[in-house]
Amino acid sequence: MTSKVVVIGAGLGGLAASALLARQGHEVTLLEGQDWVGGKSRRIELDGQRIDTGPSLVTFPHVWQKVLATYDALGSGGEGAAEIAGVTLERLPEVGRYYFRGQQANLPVELGHPWYEPWQRFEAEHGTLGPAITHLLTADPWDKGILPALGRLLSRYGTRLTTAAFLDGLDWMPQDLKDVIAIHTLNAGVAPEQTLALYASMAAVMATDGVWVPRGGVYEIAAGLEKLAIHAGVEIHTSEPVISVKPREVTTARATYRGDYVVSALDGGILESLMGRPARKPPARLSCSGIAIFGVLDRELPSEVVTHSVMMPRDPGALFGALGKRIMPDETMAFLNYYRAGEIYPNKKPVAALLLTAPPNGASAEITDPFVVAESERFSDLLGLEQPITEMMSQHKILDPEYFASFGAVGGALYGEPAPWWRSGPFHSPAYNSVRTPWLWRVGSSVHPGGGIPAVLGGVLISMRRMLARMS
């Protein structure tokens, strides 16, 4: 049986859902308000060079492989999903180089570093959890088959179920290394006290399984999903923002689209407003936002600068406190993604992205703002540069909390309103589908706001598996 489906939002979640539904044989229309597909994952051009915004790295690459395998299983004949998408993942030599309180260390920590032995113990205990986490990301939480994977994780954490509680119990680990591991909870945009202990394992899993970048840039994931959707017959409409959602009916400024089902990949708050429901109170807590500076460099950086560098604040607790109060911190968590000419991107000049963690205040930012200048200088000093990296950019573009707020999250919070730690992952609210609105399904930002490529794609697999079963 063939159903008509209208999908709202062509971010990674909307693209993947559209591709899978159409591959099953359903008639799918995908609506996107921007003039590009990919959502926060976007490709920009500066001085003739390409740079990708949004996610910087691909972790848990087997989630991507499961999306491709599911696409193949839903149809038959012709090219396989991997050939259609054309995405080739390249593993980076290290997870990153971390600069913290006068020290620097790569992950995995190298022989001879004071953290080497405790890191070796930690990676041995947690680095092999990648397959279990991948299974939990992609399998239905009510499937009894997840119990072995869940058991593996719980055997590591016991009763210490938050990141902070778990790390506090490791009396053999130096405090500075704990802080480096704990800072990965910013992948969820909140403090270690507000995230599952699972986040403590992330650094070890990434060191063991690797962090990856598609050849050509991370936007190749979005482009690959678009190719899969088009190959399956999805009709994609860009520059067509939705203005109203009613049961089995979606209206834009151009037309009204009717379907048997609607799939939303929008922020949950935006969807509620489009459905005419009363506006909710502004959330008391928000995840962090960011100031992202993308630029073309006038020369290569020193050879010792790695692809992915991380600058930590001297006092991580003060950073989390400032973000919670939505005020600018004295020092922030910053990332530098640096690609030499011809490395990953087909560029003739080096490019860099300086990403500064910022409060969700909805503010605009300039490269001359005191906070941006101070953090650029601090990072550049740590890297041993002769001048601030922002002054080495011949052209640049800034994406700030005001920009991220345009995607619907209050204040530009990258991960929306954080759920309580015990409702992380698939036990979120709202659910993928509810008995009140059987025609409406959710993926992407509706249920995994900014949760990173693995969480979004894993959520799509769970949601679409349920939806396809219901439809058949």
TORKOL-4160 file (C-alpha; in steps of 0.2 Angstrom, whole numbers, padded with zeros to 4 digits, m for minus):
472
<pt num="1" X="0000" Y="0000" Z="0000"/>
<pt num="2" X="0006" Y="0017" Z="m0005"/>
<pt num="3" X="0003" Y="0032" Z="0007"/>
<pt num="4" X="0006" Y="0051" Z="0004"/>
<pt num="5" X="0018" Y="0058" Z="0017"/>
<pt num="6" X="0023" Y="0076" Z="0019"/>
<pt num="7" X="0040" Y="0079" Z="0028"/>
<pt num="8" X="0043" Y="0096" Z="0036"/>
<pt num="9" X="0062" Y="0101" Z="0037"/>
<pt num="10" X="0076" Y="0096" Z="0027"/>
<pt num="11" X="0089" Y="0094" Z="0040"/>
<pt num="12" X="0098" Y="0077" Z="0042"/>
<pt num="13" X="0083" Y="0070" Z="0051"/>
<pt num="14" X="0071" Y="0076" Z="0038"/>
<pt num="15" X="0082" Y="0070" Z="0023"/>
<pt num="16" X="0085" Y="0053" Z="0031"/>
<pt num="17" X="0066" Y="0050" Z="0035"/>
<pt num="18" X="0061" Y="0056" Z="0017"/>
<pt num="19" X="0073" Y="0044" Z="0009"/>
<pt num="20" X="0068" Y="0029" Z="0019"/>
<pt num="21" X="0050" Y="0032" Z="0017"/>
<pt num="22" X="0051" Y="0034" Z="m0002"/>
<pt num="23" X="0062" Y="0019" Z="m0003"/>
<pt num="24" X="0048" Y="0009" Z="0004"/>
<pt num="25" X="0037" Y="0015" Z="m0010"/>
<pt num="26" X="0028" Y="0029" Z="m0002"/>
<pt num="27" X="0024" Y="0046" Z="m0011"/>
<pt num="28" X="0035" Y="0059" Z="m0001"/>
<pt num="29" X="0035" Y="0078" Z="m0002"/>
<pt num="30" X="0049" Y="0086" Z="0008"/>
<pt num="31" X="0047" Y="0105" Z="0013"/>
<pt num="32" X="0062" Y="0116" Z="0018"/>
<pt num="33" X="0061" Y="0134" Z="0022"/>
<pt num="34" X="0079" Y="0138" Z="0019"/>
<pt num="35" X="0087" Y="0138" Z="0001"/>
<pt num="36" X="0098" Y="0124" Z="0006"/>
<pt num="37" X="0095" Y="0106" Z="0013"/>
<pt num="38" X="0105" Y="0100" Z="0028"/>
<pt num="39" X="0098" Y="0112" Z="0042"/>
<pt num="40" X="0112" Y="0118" Z="0053"/>
<pt num="41" X="0124" Y="0107" Z="0042"/>
<pt num="42" X="0128" Y="0119" Z="0028"/>
<pt num="43" X="0141" Y="0123" Z="0015"/>
<pt num="44" X="0147" Y="0141" Z="0013"/>
<pt num="45" X="0161" Y="0148" Z="0001"/>
<pt num="46" X="0173" Y="0161" Z="0006"/>
<pt num="47" X="0187" Y="0168" Z="m0006"/>
<pt num="48" X="0183" Y="0153" Z="m0018"/>
<pt num="49" X="0186" Y="0140" Z="m0004"/>
<pt num="50" X="0173" Y="0129" Z="0004"/>
<pt num="51" X="0169" Y="0127" Z="0022"/>
<pt num="52" X="0156" Y="0117" Z="0030"/>
<pt num="53" X="0146" Y="0123" Z="0045"/>
<pt num="54" X="0136" Y="0113" Z="0058"/>
<pt num="55" X="0143" Y="0096" Z="0065"/>
<pt num="56" X="0162" Y="0096" Z="0064"/>
<pt num="57" X="0165" Y="0077" Z="0065"/>
<pt num="58" X="0157" Y="0060" Z="0062"/>
<pt num="59" X="0157" Y="0049" Z="0077"/>
<pt num="60" X="0149" Y="0031" Z="0079"/>
<pt num="61" X="0151" Y="0028" Z="0060"/>
<pt num="62" X="0142" Y="0012" Z="0061"/>
<pt num="63" X="0126" Y="0022" Z="0063"/>
<pt num="64" X="0128" Y="0029" Z="0046"/>
<pt num="65" X="0132" Y="0012" Z="0039"/>
<pt num="66" X="0115" Y="0006" Z="0047"/>
<pt num="67" X="0106" Y="0020" Z="0038"/>
<pt num="68" X="0113" Y="0014" Z="0021"/>
<pt num="69" X="0109" Y="m0004" Z="0025"/>
<pt num="70" X="0091" Y="0000" Z="0030"/>
<pt num="71" X="0089" Y="0010" Z="0014"/>
<pt num="72" X="0095" Y="m0005" Z="0004"/>
<pt num="73" X="0084" Y="m0017" Z="0013"/>
<pt num="74" X="0068" Y="m0007" Z="0010"/>
<pt num="75" X="0070" Y="m0008" Z="m0009"/>
<pt num="76" X="0079" Y="m0019" Z="m0022"/>
<pt num="77" X="0088" Y="m0017" Z="m0038"/>
<pt num="78" X="0100" Y="m0004" Z="m0045"/>
<pt num="79" X="0114" Y="0004" Z="m0036"/>
<pt num="80" X="0117" Y="0002" Z="m0017"/>
<pt num="81" X="0115" Y="0016" Z="m0005"/>
<pt num="82" X="0133" Y="0018" Z="m0002"/>
<pt num="83" X="0137" Y="0021" Z="m0021"/>
<pt num="84" X="0122" Y="0033" Z="m0022"/>
<pt num="85" X="0127" Y="0043" Z="m0007"/>
<pt num="86" X="0145" Y="0043" Z="m0012"/>
<pt num="87" X="0151" Y="0047" Z="0006"/>
<pt num="88" X="0169" Y="0041" Z="0010"/>
<pt num="89" X="0174" Y="0043" Z="0028"/>
<pt num="90" X="0192" Y="0047" Z="0033"/>
<pt num="91" X="0198" Y="0044" Z="0050"/>
<pt num="92" X="0208" Y="0058" Z="0059"/>
<pt num="93" X="0224" Y="0053" Z="0067"/>
<pt num="94" X="0218" Y="0058" Z="0085"/>
<pt num="95" X="0202" Y="0063" Z="0093"/>
<pt num="96" X="0209" Y="0080" Z="0097"/>
<pt num="97" X="0223" Y="0090" Z="0106"/>
<pt num="98" X="0217" Y="0097" Z="0122"/>
<pt num="99" X="0224" Y="0112" Z="0131"/>
<pt num="100" X="0220" Y="0114" Z="0149"/>
<pt num="101" X="0229" Y="0123" Z="0164"/>
<pt num="102" X="0246" Y="0124" Z="0156"/>
<pt num="103" X="0245" Y="0106" Z="0150"/>
<pt num="104" X="0242" Y="0099" Z="0133"/>
<pt num="105" X="0238" Y="0081" Z="0128"/>
<pt num="106" X="0231" Y="0071" Z="0113"/>
<pt num="107" X="0217" Y="0059" Z="0115"/>
<pt num="108" X="0222" Y="0045" Z="0115"/>
<pt num="109" X="0235" Y="0051" Z="0128"/>
<pt num="110" X="0253" Y="0047" Z="0122"/>
<pt num="111" X="0266" Y="0037" Z="0130"/>
<pt num="112" X="0276" Y="0048" Z="0142"/>
<pt num="113" X="0262" Y="0060" Z="0147"/>
<pt num="114" X="0258" Y="0060" Z="0166"/>
<pt num="115" X="0240" Y="0055" Z="0161"/>
<pt num="116" X="0245" Y="0040" Z="0151"/>
<pt num="117" X="0243" Y="0026" Z="0163"/>
<pt num="118" X="0226" Y="0032" Z="0170"/>
<pt num="119" X="0220" Y="0035" Z="0152"/>
<pt num="120" X="0226" Y="0018" Z="0147"/>
<pt num="121" X="0215" Y="0010" Z="0161"/>
<pt num="122" X="0200" Y="0021" Z="0156"/>
<pt num="123" X="0201" Y="0017" Z="0138"/>
<pt num="124" X="0203" Y="m0001" Z="0141"/>
<pt num="125" X="0187" Y="m0001" Z="0152"/>
<pt num="126" X="0176" Y="0010" Z="0141"/>
<pt num="127" X="0184" Y="0011" Z="0123"/>
<pt num="128" X="0175" Y="m0006" Z="0118"/>
<pt num="129" X="0158" Y="0001" Z="0122"/>
<pt num="130" X="0156" Y="0008" Z="0104"/>
<pt num="131" X="0145" Y="m0007" Z="0097"/>
<pt num="132" X="0134" Y="m0007" Z="0113"/>
<pt num="133" X="0131" Y="0012" Z="0111"/>
<pt num="134" X="0128" Y="0011" Z="0092"/>
<pt num="135" X="0115" Y="m0003" Z="0096"/>
<pt num="136" X="0106" Y="0008" Z="0109"/>
<pt num="137" X="0106" Y="0023" Z="0097"/>
<pt num="138" X="0098" Y="0013" Z="0083"/>
<pt num="139" X="0087" Y="m0001" Z="0091"/>
<pt num="140" X="0070" Y="0002" Z="0098"/>
<pt num="141" X="0071" Y="0005" Z="0117"/>
<pt num="142" X="0056" Y="m0008" Z="0119"/>
<pt num="143" X="0066" Y="m0021" Z="0110"/>
<pt num="144" X="0072" Y="m0035" Z="0122"/>
<pt num="145" X="0087" Y="m0037" Z="0111"/>
<pt num="146" X="0095" Y="m0021" Z="0118"/>
<pt num="147" X="0097" Y="m0029" Z="0136"/>
<pt num="148" X="0114" Y="m0036" Z="0133"/>
<pt num="149" X="0120" Y="m0019" Z="0127"/>
<pt num="150" X="0112" Y="m0010" Z="0141"/>
<pt num="151" X="0119" Y="m0022" Z="0153"/>
<pt num="152" X="0137" Y="m0019" Z="0146"/>
<pt num="153" X="0134" Y="0000" Z="0150"/>
<pt num="154" X="0127" Y="m0002" Z="0167"/>
<pt num="155" X="0141" Y="m0014" Z="0172"/>
<pt num="156" X="0153" Y="0001" Z="0170"/>
<pt num="157" X="0142" Y="0014" Z="0179"/>
<pt num="158" X="0133" Y="0004" Z="0193"/>
<pt num="159" X="0123" Y="0017" Z="0203"/>
<pt num="160" X="0133" Y="0032" Z="0198"/>
<pt num="161" X="0122" Y="0037" Z="0183"/>
<pt num="162" X="0127" Y="0054" Z="0179"/>
<pt num="163" X="0143" Y="0060" Z="0171"/>
<pt num="164" X="0148" Y="0070" Z="0186"/>
<pt num="165" X="0144" Y="0056" Z="0199"/>
<pt num="166" X="0153" Y="0043" Z="0189"/>
<pt num="167" X="0169" Y="0052" Z="0187"/>
<pt num="168" X="0169" Y="0058" Z="0205"/>
<pt num="169" X="0170" Y="0040" Z="0210"/>
<pt num="170" X="0186" Y="0036" Z="0200"/>
<pt num="171" X="0198" Y="0040" Z="0214"/>
<pt num="172" X="0213" Y="0033" Z="0203"/>
<pt num="173" X="0210" Y="0047" Z="0189"/>
<pt num="174" X="0219" Y="0064" Z="0190"/>
<pt num="175" X="0206" Y="0078" Z="0192"/>
<pt num="176" X="0212" Y="0087" Z="0176"/>
<pt num="177" X="0209" Y="0072" Z="0166"/>
<pt num="178" X="0192" Y="0070" Z="0174"/>
<pt num="179" X="0188" Y="0088" Z="0168"/>
<pt num="180" X="0194" Y="0084" Z="0150"/>
<pt num="181" X="0183" Y="0069" Z="0149"/>
<pt num="182" X="0168" Y="0078" Z="0157"/>
<pt num="183" X="0169" Y="0093" Z="0145"/>
<pt num="184" X="0162" Y="0081" Z="0132"/>
<pt num="185" X="0145" Y="0083" Z="0140"/>
<pt num="186" X="0145" Y="0100" Z="0130"/>
<pt num="187" X="0140" Y="0088" Z="0115"/>
<pt num="188" X="0123" Y="0089" Z="0124"/>
<pt num="189" X="0125" Y="0107" Z="0128"/>
<pt num="190" X="0124" Y="0105" Z="0147"/>
<pt num="191" X="0134" Y="0102" Z="0163"/>
<pt num="192" X="0141" Y="0085" Z="0168"/>
<pt num="193" X="0128" Y="0084" Z="0182"/>
<pt num="194" X="0114" Y="0085" Z="0169"/>
<pt num="195" X="0119" Y="0071" Z="0158"/>
<pt num="196" X="0120" Y="0052" Z="0158"/>
<pt num="197" X="0136" Y="0043" Z="0164"/>
<pt num="198" X="0136" Y="0037" Z="0146"/>
<pt num="199" X="0144" Y="0054" Z="0141"/>
<pt num="200" X="0159" Y="0049" Z="0152"/>
<pt num="201" X="0163" Y="0035" Z="0140"/>
<pt num="202" X="0162" Y="0045" Z="0124"/>
<pt num="203" X="0180" Y="0051" Z="0124"/>
<pt num="204" X="0187" Y="0033" Z="0126"/>
<pt num="205" X="0175" Y="0026" Z="0113"/>
<pt num="206" X="0180" Y="0040" Z="0101"/>
<pt num="207" X="0199" Y="0036" Z="0104"/>
<pt num="208" X="0196" Y="0018" Z="0101"/>
<pt num="209" X="0184" Y="0019" Z="0086"/>
<pt num="210" X="0190" Y="0035" Z="0079"/>
<pt num="211" X="0183" Y="0051" Z="0074"/>
<pt num="212" X="0179" Y="0054" Z="0056"/>
<pt num="213" X="0177" Y="0067" Z="0042"/>
<pt num="214" X="0169" Y="0063" Z="0025"/>
<pt num="215" X="0181" Y="0067" Z="0011"/>
<pt num="216" X="0175" Y="0084" Z="0005"/>
<pt num="217" X="0168" Y="0089" Z="0022"/>
<pt num="218" X="0155" Y="0085" Z="0034"/>
<pt num="219" X="0141" Y="0092" Z="0023"/>
<pt num="220" X="0144" Y="0077" Z="0012"/>
<pt num="221" X="0133" Y="0068" Z="0024"/>
<pt num="222" X="0118" Y="0080" Z="0020"/>
<pt num="223" X="0122" Y="0079" Z="0002"/>
<pt num="224" X="0123" Y="0060" Z="0002"/>
<pt num="225" X="0106" Y="0059" Z="0011"/>
<pt num="226" X="0099" Y="0071" Z="m0002"/>
<pt num="227" X="0105" Y="0060" Z="m0016"/>
<pt num="228" X="0097" Y="0045" Z="m0008"/>
<pt num="229" X="0080" Y="0055" Z="m0006"/>
<pt num="230" X="0080" Y="0060" Z="m0024"/>
<pt num="231" X="0085" Y="0042" Z="m0030"/>
<pt num="232" X="0070" Y="0036" Z="m0020"/>
<pt num="233" X="0058" Y="0048" Z="m0028"/>
<pt num="234" X="0056" Y="0062" Z="m0015"/>
<pt num="235" X="0050" Y="0078" Z="m0021"/>
<pt num="236" X="0060" Y="0092" Z="m0013"/>
<pt num="237" X="0054" Y="0110" Z="m0011"/>
<pt num="238" X="0067" Y="0123" Z="m0004"/>
<pt num="239" X="0063" Y="0141" Z="0000"/>
<pt num="240" X="0046" Y="0136" Z="0005"/>
<pt num="241" X="0043" Y="0139" Z="0024"/>
<pt num="242" X="0028" Y="0131" Z="0032"/>
<pt num="243" X="0015" Y="0142" Z="0040"/>
<pt num="244" X="0002" Y="0130" Z="0046"/>
<pt num="245" X="0001" Y="0112" Z="0051"/>
<pt num="246" X="m0016" Y="0103" Z="0053"/>
<pt num="247" X="m0021" Y="0085" Z="0053"/>
<pt num="248" X="m0014" Y="0077" Z="0037"/>
<pt num="249" X="m0012" Y="0095" Z="0030"/>
<pt num="250" X="0003" Y="0106" Z="0028"/>
<pt num="251" X="0002" Y="0124" Z="0022"/>
<pt num="252" X="0016" Y="0135" Z="0015"/>
<pt num="253" X="0015" Y="0152" Z="0007"/>
<pt num="254" X="0014" Y="0144" Z="m0010"/>
<pt num="255" X="0002" Y="0129" Z="m0008"/>
<pt num="256" X="m0007" Y="0117" Z="0004"/>
<pt num="257" X="0000" Y="0099" Z="0004"/>
<pt num="258" X="m0011" Y="0085" Z="0010"/>
<pt num="259" X="m0005" Y="0068" Z="0015"/>
<pt num="260" X="m0010" Y="0052" Z="0025"/>
<pt num="261" X="0005" Y="0056" Z="0037"/>
<pt num="262" X="0015" Y="0071" Z="0042"/>
<pt num="263" X="0033" Y="0069" Z="0048"/>
<pt num="264" X="0041" Y="0084" Z="0057"/>
<pt num="265" X="0059" Y="0087" Z="0058"/>
<pt num="266" X="0057" Y="0105" Z="0066"/>
<pt num="267" X="0060" Y="0111" Z="0083"/>
<pt num="268" X="0046" Y="0105" Z="0094"/>
<pt num="269" X="0041" Y="0122" Z="0100"/>
<pt num="270" X="0040" Y="0128" Z="0082"/>
<pt num="271" X="0029" Y="0113" Z="0077"/>
<pt num="272" X="0018" Y="0117" Z="0092"/>
<pt num="273" X="0015" Y="0135" Z="0086"/>
<pt num="274" X="0012" Y="0129" Z="0068"/>
<pt num="275" X="m0002" Y="0118" Z="0075"/>
<pt num="276" X="m0010" Y="0133" Z="0083"/>
<pt num="277" X="m0007" Y="0127" Z="0101"/>
<pt num="278" X="m0004" Y="0139" Z="0115"/>
<pt num="279" X="0014" Y="0145" Z="0117"/>
<pt num="280" X="0023" Y="0137" Z="0130"/>
<pt num="281" X="0032" Y="0146" Z="0144"/>
<pt num="282" X="0051" Y="0150" Z="0140"/>
<pt num="283" X="0061" Y="0135" Z="0146"/>
<pt num="284" X="0070" Y="0138" Z="0163"/>
<pt num="285" X="0085" Y="0129" Z="0157"/>
<pt num="286" X="0093" Y="0129" Z="0140"/>
<pt num="287" X="0108" Y="0121" Z="0132"/>
<pt num="288" X="0123" Y="0131" Z="0126"/>
<pt num="289" X="0124" Y="0141" Z="0110"/>
<pt num="290" X="0140" Y="0146" Z="0100"/>
<pt num="291" X="0149" Y="0159" Z="0090"/>
<pt num="292" X="0157" Y="0150" Z="0075"/>
<pt num="293" X="0170" Y="0160" Z="0065"/>
<pt num="294" X="0174" Y="0152" Z="0048"/>
<pt num="295" X="0188" Y="0159" Z="0038"/>
<pt num="296" X="0201" Y="0157" Z="0024"/>
<pt num="297" X="0219" Y="0159" Z="0031"/>
<pt num="298" X="0232" Y="0169" Z="0022"/>
<pt num="299" X="0245" Y="0155" Z="0027"/>
<pt num="300" X="0247" Y="0138" Z="0034"/>
<pt num="301" X="0248" Y="0136" Z="0053"/>
<pt num="302" X="0263" Y="0128" Z="0060"/>
<pt num="303" X="0265" Y="0109" Z="0056"/>
<pt num="304" X="0262" Y="0104" Z="0074"/>
<pt num="305" X="0244" Y="0111" Z="0074"/>
<pt num="306" X="0232" Y="0096" Z="0073"/>
<pt num="307" X="0216" Y="0095" Z="0063"/>
<pt num="308" X="0205" Y="0096" Z="0079"/>
<pt num="309" X="0211" Y="0107" Z="0094"/>
<pt num="310" X="0201" Y="0110" Z="0110"/>
<pt num="311" X="0205" Y="0124" Z="0122"/>
<pt num="312" X="0197" Y="0122" Z="0139"/>
<pt num="313" X="0193" Y="0136" Z="0152"/>
<pt num="314" X="0204" Y="0135" Z="0168"/>
<pt num="315" X="0188" Y="0133" Z="0178"/>
<pt num="316" X="0175" Y="0122" Z="0169"/>
<pt num="317" X="0163" Y="0124" Z="0183"/>
<pt num="318" X="0162" Y="0143" Z="0181"/>
<pt num="319" X="0159" Y="0140" Z="0162"/>
<pt num="320" X="0144" Y="0129" Z="0165"/>
<pt num="321" X="0138" Y="0141" Z="0179"/>
<pt num="322" X="0139" Y="0156" Z="0167"/>
<pt num="323" X="0130" Y="0146" Z="0153"/>
<pt num="324" X="0116" Y="0141" Z="0165"/>
<pt num="325" X="0114" Y="0160" Z="0169"/>
<pt num="326" X="0114" Y="0164" Z="0151"/>
<pt num="327" X="0129" Y="0176" Z="0153"/>
<pt num="328" X="0146" Y="0177" Z="0145"/>
<pt num="329" X="0159" Y="0167" Z="0153"/>
<pt num="330" X="0176" Y="0174" Z="0157"/>
<pt num="331" X="0184" Y="0159" Z="0148"/>
<pt num="332" X="0175" Y="0147" Z="0137"/>
<pt num="333" X="0177" Y="0130" Z="0129"/>
<pt num="334" X="0183" Y="0133" Z="0111"/>
<pt num="335" X="0187" Y="0121" Z="0096"/>
<pt num="336" X="0198" Y="0124" Z="0081"/>
<pt num="337" X="0195" Y="0114" Z="0066"/>
<pt num="338" X="0210" Y="0117" Z="0054"/>
<pt num="339" X="0212" Y="0110" Z="0036"/>
<pt num="340" X="0227" Y="0113" Z="0026"/>
<pt num="341" X="0226" Y="0116" Z="0007"/>
<pt num="342" X="0220" Y="0100" Z="m0001"/>
<pt num="343" X="0216" Y="0092" Z="0015"/>
<pt num="344" X="0198" Y="0085" Z="0016"/>
<pt num="345" X="0192" Y="0099" Z="0006"/>
<pt num="346" X="0197" Y="0102" Z="m0012"/>
<pt num="347" X="0204" Y="0119" Z="m0007"/>
<pt num="348" X="0219" Y="0128" Z="m0013"/>
<pt num="349" X="0221" Y="0138" Z="0003"/>
<pt num="350" X="0220" Y="0133" Z="0021"/>
<pt num="351" X="0203" Y="0135" Z="0030"/>
<pt num="352" X="0199" Y="0136" Z="0049"/>
<pt num="353" X="0183" Y="0136" Z="0060"/>
<pt num="354" X="0185" Y="0143" Z="0077"/>
<pt num="355" X="0170" Y="0138" Z="0088"/>
<pt num="356" X="0167" Y="0147" Z="0104"/>
<pt num="357" X="0154" Y="0140" Z="0117"/>
<pt num="358" X="0142" Y="0154" Z="0121"/>
<pt num="359" X="0127" Y="0157" Z="0131"/>
<pt num="360" X="0110" Y="0155" Z="0123"/>
<pt num="361" X="0106" Y="0174" Z="0124"/>
<pt num="362" X="0101" Y="0176" Z="0105"/>
<pt num="363" X="0114" Y="0190" Z="0103"/>
<pt num="364" X="0123" Y="0194" Z="0087"/>
<pt num="365" X="0142" Y="0194" Z="0087"/>
<pt num="366" X="0156" Y="0202" Z="0077"/>
<pt num="367" X="0174" Y="0197" Z="0075"/>
<pt num="368" X="0179" Y="0213" Z="0085"/>
<pt num="369" X="0169" Y="0209" Z="0100"/>
<pt num="370" X="0179" Y="0209" Z="0116"/>
<pt num="371" X="0174" Y="0191" Z="0120"/>
<pt num="372" X="0179" Y="0185" Z="0103"/>
<pt num="373" X="0195" Y="0194" Z="0102"/>
<pt num="374" X="0200" Y="0188" Z="0120"/>
<pt num="375" X="0197" Y="0170" Z="0116"/>
<pt num="376" X="0205" Y="0171" Z="0099"/>
<pt num="377" X="0221" Y="0178" Z="0107"/>
<pt num="378" X="0221" Y="0165" Z="0121"/>
<pt num="379" X="0219" Y="0150" Z="0109"/>
<pt num="380" X="0232" Y="0157" Z="0097"/>
<pt num="381" X="0244" Y="0159" Z="0111"/>
<pt num="382" X="0242" Y="0141" Z="0117"/>
<pt num="383" X="0245" Y="0136" Z="0099"/>
<pt num="384" X="0261" Y="0146" Z="0098"/>
<pt num="385" X="0254" Y="0157" Z="0084"/>
<pt num="386" X="0263" Y="0174" Z="0080"/>
<pt num="387" X="0246" Y="0183" Z="0079"/>
<pt num="388" X="0228" Y="0179" Z="0083"/>
<pt num="389" X="0220" Y="0167" Z="0071"/>
<pt num="390" X="0206" Y="0178" Z="0067"/>
<pt num="391" X="0218" Y="0191" Z="0061"/>
<pt num="392" X="0225" Y="0178" Z="0049"/>
<pt num="393" X="0208" Y="0176" Z="0040"/>
<pt num="394" X="0208" Y="0185" Z="0023"/>
<pt num="395" X="0189" Y="0182" Z="0023"/>
<pt num="396" X="0177" Y="0176" Z="0037"/>
<pt num="397" X="0159" Y="0173" Z="0041"/>
<pt num="398" X="0151" Y="0172" Z="0059"/>
<pt num="399" X="0137" Y="0162" Z="0064"/>
<pt num="400" X="0130" Y="0167" Z="0081"/>
<pt num="401" X="0116" Y="0164" Z="0094"/>
<pt num="402" X="0105" Y="0175" Z="0084"/>
<pt num="403" X="0108" Y="0165" Z="0068"/>
<pt num="404" X="0105" Y="0148" Z="0078"/>
<pt num="405" X="0089" Y="0156" Z="0085"/>
<pt num="406" X="0082" Y="0157" Z="0068"/>
<pt num="407" X="0081" Y="0138" Z="0068"/>
<pt num="408" X="0068" Y="0139" Z="0082"/>
<pt num="409" X="0078" Y="0136" Z="0098"/>
<pt num="410" X="0076" Y="0149" Z="0111"/>
<pt num="411" X="0091" Y="0160" Z="0112"/>
<pt num="412" X="0100" Y="0150" Z="0099"/>
<pt num="413" X="0102" Y="0135" Z="0111"/>
<pt num="414" X="0111" Y="0122" Z="0100"/>
<pt num="415" X="0102" Y="0108" Z="0108"/>
<pt num="416" X="0086" Y="0116" Z="0113"/>
<pt num="417" X="0079" Y="0113" Z="0130"/>
<pt num="418" X="0089" Y="0099" Z="0139"/>
<pt num="419" X="0079" Y="0085" Z="0146"/>
<pt num="420" X="0082" Y="0078" Z="0163"/>
<pt num="421" X="0097" Y="0066" Z="0163"/>
<pt num="422" X="0085" Y="0051" Z="0165"/>
<pt num="423" X="0075" Y="0056" Z="0150"/>
<pt num="424" X="0090" Y="0056" Z="0138"/>
<pt num="425" X="0090" Y="0047" Z="0122"/>
<pt num="426" X="0075" Y="0038" Z="0116"/>
<pt num="427" X="0065" Y="0041" Z="0132"/>
<pt num="428" X="0062" Y="0059" Z="0127"/>
<pt num="429" X="0046" Y="0070" Z="0127"/>
<pt num="430" X="0038" Y="0072" Z="0115"/>
<pt num="431" X="0038" Y="0054" Z="0109"/>
<pt num="432" X="0040" Y="0049" Z="0090"/>
<pt num="433" X="0022" Y="0047" Z="0089"/>
<pt num="434" X="0006" Y="0048" Z="0100"/>
<pt num="435" X="m0011" Y="0041" Z="0101"/>
<pt num="436" X="m0018" Y="0059" Z="0100"/>
<pt num="437" X="m0010" Y="0063" Z="0084"/>
<pt num="438" X="m0008" Y="0046" Z="0075"/>
<pt num="439" X="m0005" Y="0055" Z="0058"/>
<pt num="440" X="0010" Y="0064" Z="0065"/>
<pt num="441" X="0028" Y="0057" Z="0067"/>
<pt num="442" X="0043" Y="0066" Z="0073"/>
<pt num="443" X="0062" Y="0065" Z="0069"/>
<pt num="444" X="0077" Y="0076" Z="0070"/>
<pt num="445" X="0075" Y="0092" Z="0080"/>
<pt num="446" X="0058" Y="0088" Z="0086"/>
<pt num="447" X="0064" Y="0074" Z="0097"/>
<pt num="448" X="0083" Y="0075" Z="0096"/>
<pt num="449" X="0087" Y="0094" Z="0096"/>
<pt num="450" X="0105" Y="0096" Z="0089"/>
<pt num="451" X="0109" Y="0079" Z="0096"/>
<pt num="452" X="0123" Y="0076" Z="0084"/>
<pt num="453" X="0124" Y="0065" Z="0068"/>
<pt num="454" X="0123" Y="0048" Z="0077"/>
<pt num="455" X="0108" Y="0053" Z="0088"/>
<pt num="456" X="0098" Y="0061" Z="0074"/>
<pt num="457" X="0101" Y="0047" Z="0062"/>
<pt num="458" X="0098" Y="0033" Z="0075"/>
<pt num="459" X="0082" Y="0042" Z="0080"/>
<pt num="460" X="0076" Y="0042" Z="0062"/>
<pt num="461" X="0079" Y="0023" Z="0061"/>
<pt num="462" X="0069" Y="0020" Z="0077"/>
<pt num="463" X="0055" Y="0032" Z="0072"/>
<pt num="464" X="0054" Y="0026" Z="0054"/>
<pt num="465" X="0054" Y="0008" Z="0058"/>
<pt num="466" X="0039" Y="0011" Z="0069"/>
<pt num="467" X="0030" Y="0021" Z="0056"/>
<pt num="468" X="0033" Y="0009" Z="0042"/>
<pt num="469" X="0027" Y="m0005" Z="0053"/>
<pt num="470" X="0011" Y="0005" Z="0057"/>
<pt num="471" X="0008" Y="0009" Z="0039"/>
<pt num="472" X="0009" Y="m0009" Z="0033"/>
